[in-house]
Amino acid sequence: MLALETLERLSPQEVERECFGRLCEQVAAEQEVFLPSRPELVGVARRMVLSVLQGWRMHQLLEAGELLTGELMANAVRHTGGRTVGLRLTRRPGWLRVEVRDSSRALPCLIVAEPGNETGYGMLLISTISERWGADLLPRGKGVWFELKVRERAPS
């Protein structure tokens, strides 16, 4: 893993190349990938999640997983002020969990956005589309997550 100072100097494409392999390998190790907290890296996180879900053959979750990951990442970048954001995917029978970790201990909440506003709908979207979501306080910050139900195919 590159030092934070080095990661912060990389372009979004370089960050994606550096972090992608670790995200794909993290399932067994339960490790997270750290990305610099920059708006242009929200798209990188979305592409990484899409790639992992394709590799796991979870095609039915591609759209929801990409969209909701983008919302969690955008919230972490926009509202927390930390230097990094952690991203982890966890797969267990029947479920997929995507978690974004940041250094703030302020918990997310659902707000009622004013009609016509372009922002303020992220957590409502997550609450509506995911099976469940939540936030866990960590020793240094919090993890905000959503879970999607994996519809398993019956054996043929």
C-alpha positions in Angstrom: 0.0 0.0 0.0 1.3 3.4 -0.9 1.7 6.1 1.7 -1.2 8.5 2.0 0.9 11.4 0.7 1.7 9.4 -2.4 -1.9 8.4 -3.0 -3.0 12.0 -2.6 -0.8 13.0 -5.5 -2.0 10.4 -7.9 -4.6 11.0 -10.6 -7.9 9.2 -10.3 -6.8 6.6 -12.9 -3.5 5.9 -11.0 -5.4 5.5 -7.7 -7.8 3.1 -9.5 -4.9 1.0 -10.8 -3.2 1.0 -7.4 -6.2 0.0 -5.3 -8.3 -2.2 -7.6 -6.5 -5.5 -7.0 -6.7 -5.1 -3.2 -10.4 -4.5 -3.4 -10.9 -7.7 -5.4 -8.7 -9.7 -3.0 -10.1 -8.3 0.2 -13.1 -10.6 0.6 -11.3 -13.3 2.5 -9.1 -10.9 4.4 -11.8 -8.4 5.3 -9.5 -5.5 4.5 -10.5 -2.2 3.2 -9.1 -0.1 0.4 -8.3 3.5 1.3 -8.9 6.2 -1.2 -8.0 9.9 -0.9 -11.1 11.9 0.0 -11.6 13.7 -3.3 -14.8 14.2 -5.3 -13.2 12.8 -8.5 -12.6 9.5 -6.8 -16.3 8.8 -6.2 -16.4 7.5 -9.8 -13.3 5.3 -9.2 -15.1 3.7 -6.2 -18.2 3.1 -8.3 -16.1 1.4 -11.1 -14.2 -0.7 -8.6 -17.5 -2.0 -7.0 -18.9 -2.7 -10.5 -15.9 -4.7 -11.4 -15.9 -6.7 -8.2 -19.6 -7.5 -8.6 -19.1 -8.6 -12.2 -16.3 -10.9 -11.0 -18.6 -12.3 -8.4 -21.3 -12.8 -11.0 -23.7 -10.6 -9.1 -25.1 -9.0 -12.3 -28.5 -8.4 -10.7 -26.8 -6.0 -8.2 -24.7 -4.0 -10.6 -26.9 -1.0 -11.0 -27.9 -0.7 -7.3 -24.4 -1.4 -6.0 -22.9 1.2 -8.3 -25.5 3.9 -7.5 -25.5 3.4 -3.7 -21.7 3.1 -3.5 -21.5 6.5 -5.3 -24.0 8.0 -2.8 -22.0 6.7 0.3 -18.7 7.9 -1.2 -20.1 11.3 -2.1 -21.5 11.8 1.4 -18.2 10.8 3.0 -16.2 13.1 0.7 -18.6 16.0 1.0 -19.5 16.0 4.7 -16.6 14.5 6.7 -13.5 16.5 6.0 -11.1 13.5 6.4 -8.1 12.8 4.2 -9.1 9.2 3.3 -12.2 7.2 2.8 -12.2 3.4 3.3 -14.2 1.1 1.0 -14.9 -2.5 1.7 -17.2 -5.1 0.2 -18.3 -8.2 2.1 -20.1 -11.2 0.7 -21.9 -13.8 2.7 -24.6 -16.3 1.7 -27.6 -14.3 0.5 -26.1 -10.8 1.1 -23.7 -8.2 -0.1 -22.5 -5.4 2.1 -20.8 -2.3 0.9 -19.3 -0.1 3.6 -17.6 3.3 3.4 -15.5 4.4 6.4 -14.4 7.9 7.2 -12.9 9.8 10.1 -16.0 11.6 11.3 -18.1 10.3 14.1 -21.2 12.3 12.9 -23.8 9.8 12.0 -25.8 10.1 8.8 -29.5 10.8 8.8 -32.4 11.0 6.5 -33.4 14.5 5.6 -36.2 15.9 3.6 -34.7 17.7 0.7 -36.4 20.8 -0.7 -38.1 20.1 -4.0 -35.8 21.1 -6.9 -32.6 20.7 -4.8 -29.9 18.6 -6.5 -28.5 17.4 -3.2 -30.0 15.9 -0.1 -31.4 12.7 -1.5 -28.5 10.3 -0.9 -29.5 8.6 2.3 -33.2 8.5 1.2 -32.0 6.7 -2.0 -30.0 4.3 0.1 -32.9 3.6 2.4 -35.3 3.1 -0.5 -33.2 0.8 -2.7 -31.2 -1.3 -0.2 -32.6 -4.0 2.0 -31.1 -2.4 5.0 -28.5 0.2 5.9 -26.8 1.6 9.0 -23.8 3.2 10.6 -21.4 1.9 13.1 -19.2 4.0 15.3 -15.5 2.9 15.1 -12.6 3.7 17.4 -11.7 6.4 14.8 -14.7 7.5 12.9 -17.6 5.5 11.5 -18.6 3.0 8.9 -21.8 3.6 6.9 -23.1 0.6 5.0 -25.9 -0.8 3.0 -26.8 -4.4 2.2 -28.4 -5.9 -0.8 -30.1 -9.3 -0.9 -28.5 -11.7 -3.3 -31.1 -13.8 -5.0 -29.4 -17.2 -5.2 -30.2 -19.4 -8.1 -31.6 -22.8 -7.3 -29.3 -25.7 -8.3 -30.3 -27.2 -11.7 
